[in-house]
Amino acid sequence: MLDQRAADAFVELSGGIAAADDLDSDALLSALAQHARDLLQVDAASALSMRDGDEGMLVAGSDPFVRRLEADAVEWDEGPGRHCMTHGELPPALRLDRMRWPRYYARAQNLGLRYATALPLRSPDATFGALVLLHRDGSTHPTALALAQSLADVTAICLLREREVRASRAVTAQLEHALTSRIVIEQAKGILAARLSVPMDATFRLLRGYARHHRRPLADVARDVIEGRLLPAPGRL
């Protein structure tokens, strides 16, 4: 049944049948942590990823205590996840060291966790997150590590796709706003040209001069002209 469970995990982590704009980074990281713990037979797992634009970190855990551990580790700048993002993956089942990560070590000890393995969430250009496997004792089989990295890779691909969709939507919104503003300005120019009997280029200078003088967006001034809140008079608005 492991093969079927692994297949189900990959479907979920790849976004399944969800539309691209329905993807959720927090849910993906949570699913990664849960599947890693269940499929790899480790005692706990966590996942972390940089937000877009260096706006902090997203953190997930296979249980609330591990999630709190990793969230605090981000603040402390300690732990295997942060190490992996900066220096690359850790050796399998590295024993946690009080000297290296004193606060992380103490909290992990309280949870009964003594060993960690960290694998990167990566793009072609950089590592932007990590999957952390936590153990009470023992080691991780190489086959399990390969599966863990595959889970991390498919999650990374989906996270990158979600970022691309979000960026594309932002650009589309900006273009739509620019087009709408341009249409409004052209309509206002036409109204002024008709009422003041002046050329279109003169009406644009009139609108722009008023907007600058009153420190208002040009599109807002144009909309006021169209909707009759700003009545034109010869030589001025």
N, C-alpha and C positions, 0 to 999 in steps of 0.2 A: 504493500500500500504506500510505501515511501515515494515510489515513482509518481503515483497519482497525486499525493499531497504536494510534491515538489512542482508538478505541472500546474496544479491549482494556484500555488504561490506565485509562479511566474506569470500566470494570467492576471492575477490581481495586481502584482507589482508593475506590470506593463501597462496598466490602465484598463485592462479588459475591454469591454465594449463601450466604456464611457467616452463621451465626446471630449475632444482635446481641451475645450475650455471648461470642462467639469472636473478636471484633475485637481487634486488637493495635496500640496506638499506635506502638510502635517499628517494627513491620513496615510500617505505613501510611506513616510518614515516610520510611523507606528506599525504599519503592516510589515515592513521590513524587520523591525525588532521582534515582533511576535513570531513571524515565520522562521527567523534565524534561530530563536530559542527552541521552537518546537521541532524543526527539521534537523538541526545540528546536534540536538541533545546536550546543549549547554545549560548552565543554571540560570543565566540571564543574558540579555542582549540589549544594546542601545544603539541609536543611530543619530547622527548629527549632520547638519548641512548648513553652509553659509546661505543667508538670504541674498536676494538681489541687491546690488549696490552697497555691499558691506554694511547692511542694516542689522547686524546681529546674527544670531544663530537660531536655527530650528533644532529642537531636541526631542527625541522620543525614546521610550523605554518599554521593555516587556512587562514591567509593572511600575506602579507609581514611585516606589522607593528608588529603583534604578534610574528612572527619569529624573528624579530630584538630584540624585548623585551626579548625573551628567550635566544637568543644568547648572549646578553649583561649580562643577569642574570647569565649565566655560568661563565663569566669573573668576575662578582661581587661576585660570590658564594652566591647568594641570590635567593629567590623566592620559590614557592611551589614545583616546579619540583625538585630542588636540595634538599629541605627538605625531600621530599618523598623518594628520593634515599638513603638518610642517615638515616632517622628516621621512615620511613613507611608512609602509606597513611594519608592524611589530613582529618579532619571531613568534611562532605558535606557542601559546600558553606560557607567556612570560610571567614570572612570579612578580607580583606587585612589590614595589620597593619603597620603604618609608622615606629614604633619603631623596629619591627622585621626585615623588609626589606625596608629600606628607599628609595633606588634608584629604586627598583622594584615597590614599592608603587607609587612613583611619576610618573613613566612612565605609569603604568597601569591606574592611575587616568586620565592622559591626553588622554588615549584611551577610557575613560568612563567605565572602568572595575573595579569593587569594591569587587568582591567575587571570590574565587577560590576553586576548588576541585582537588586533585592530587591522582592518582592511579598508582600503580607500574607496570612496565614492569619487569618481574622476570623470573629467571631460578629456578630449584629446590634448588639451593644453595645460590642465592643472588639476590638482586634487582639491575638491571643494567640500568634502565631507568624509565621514568614516562610519563603518559598521564595527561595533565593539562586542566581542564575545567574552563573557565572564564566566569563570569556573570556580568551583570550590576546591577541586583537586583534579589531577590527571592532565591529559593533553588532548589535543584535537587531531583527529586522523587527517592525513593529507587529502583524502577524498572529500572529507567534510569541509576542509578549507577551500578546496576548489569550488564546491557548491556555494559556500559563503561568498566567495568573490563573484560568482555568477549572479547571485541574488543582489549583491551590491551594484554590479554593473548594470543590470536591467533597471534597477531603481534609479541609478544615476541618469540613464538614458531618458527615463520618463520625467524626472525632475527637470532635465534640460529642455525637453519638449514643452513642459508646462511653462517654463520661463520664456521660451520663444513665442508661445501663443500669447502670453501676457504682454510681451514687448510689442508683438504685432498688433494687438488690440489697442495698445496705447498710441502707436503711430497712426492707426486708422482713425482713432478718435481725434487726434490732432489735425489730421488732414480734413476730416469732416467739419471740424470747427473752423479751420481756415477757409474752406469753401463756403460755409454758411456766412461767415463774416464778409467774404468778398461779394457775395450776392447781395447782402444787406447794404453794403457800401455803394454798390452800383445802382441799386434801387433809389437810395437817398440822393445820389448824384443826379439821377433822372428827374426826381421831383424838384430839386433845386434849379436844375437847368430850365425846366418848364416854367416855374414860377418867377424866376429872376431873369429869364431870357439871357442867360450867359452860357458860354461854352462848357462842355463837360469837364475839361481840365481845370477850369476856374472853380467849378463847384467842389472838386476834390481838394484844391488848395484851401477853400473856405472851410470845408469840414475838418481838414487836418489842422488848420490854424485854431479853430475853436477847440478841438480836442486837446491840443497842446496847451492852450491858454488856461483851460479849466482842468487840466491834468486828468482827462478821462480817456478810456479806450475809444479809438476811432469807431469801432463797430457799435458801441453803445450810443454815441452821438448820432450815427447814421440811423439807428433803430428809433431814436427819439424823433428824428425828422419824419420817418415813414409813418409813425404812429401818432403824429400830430402834437407831441409834447414839446417840440421845439419848432417854432414857427419861423420860416424865413422872412426876412424883410430886405429890401434893396440895400446892398452893400454890407450886410451883416446878418448873423443868425440871431 
